[in-house]
Amino acid sequence: MVILIVLGFIVILLGIALWLYQRNVWRCMECNFTFRVRFSQYLAAPNLGVHQKELYCPYCKKKTECLEERSE
């Protein structure tokens, strides 16, 4: 019974993460390039604050602080 509860909780958390991943894009603080990341990058990237992650920018080719923005 406990295993089912834990598995259900994990599924719910992954569902929330997938929903957030699909609705947002990221903007590099150095070059202002807006881009999307892979889901694995989204989960593995360290958070730097609310709506901020350290991500690899495909335009300036640097690992920089990026801001989360809503995609249109």
C-alpha positions in Angstrom: 0.0 0.0 0.0 2.8 2.4 0.9 4.6 1.7 -2.4 1.5 2.6 -4.4 1.2 5.9 -2.5 4.9 6.7 -3.1 4.5 5.8 -6.8 1.4 7.9 -7.1 3.2 10.9 -5.5 6.2 10.5 -8.0 3.8 10.4 -10.9 2.1 13.5 -9.8 5.4 15.4 -9.3 6.6 14.3 -12.7 3.3 15.5 -14.2 3.7 18.9 -12.6 7.3 19.2 -13.8 6.2 18.2 -17.4 3.4 20.8 -17.4 5.8 23.5 -16.2 8.4 22.4 -18.8 6.0 22.6 -21.7 4.5 26.0 -20.9 7.8 27.9 -20.4 10.8 29.1 -22.4 14.1 30.4 -21.0 15.9 33.7 -21.7 19.7 34.0 -21.4 20.8 36.9 -19.2 23.9 37.5 -21.2 22.6 37.6 -24.8 18.8 37.8 -24.3 18.3 34.8 -26.6 15.0 32.9 -25.9 15.2 29.1 -26.1 13.7 25.8 -25.0 15.6 23.0 -23.2 15.2 19.3 -23.1 13.2 17.8 -20.3 16.2 16.1 -18.8 18.1 19.5 -18.8 15.1 21.1 -17.1 15.1 18.5 -14.3 18.9 18.4 -13.9 19.7 22.1 -14.0 20.4 23.8 -10.7 17.9 26.4 -9.5 19.4 29.9 -8.8 16.2 31.4 -7.4 12.6 31.7 -8.2 12.1 31.3 -12.0 15.9 31.1 -12.6 18.2 28.2 -13.6 21.8 27.8 -14.7 21.4 26.6 -18.3 23.6 26.2 -21.4 22.6 28.9 -23.9 22.7 27.6 -27.5 23.3 31.0 -28.9 26.3 32.4 -26.8 27.5 28.9 -26.0 27.9 29.6 -22.3 26.4 28.2 -19.1 24.6 31.2 -17.8 21.8 32.3 -15.5 18.5 32.1 -17.4 15.1 33.5 -16.6 11.9 31.5 -17.0 9.3 33.1 -19.2 5.9 32.0 -20.4 5.7 30.8 -24.0 3.1 32.4 -26.1 
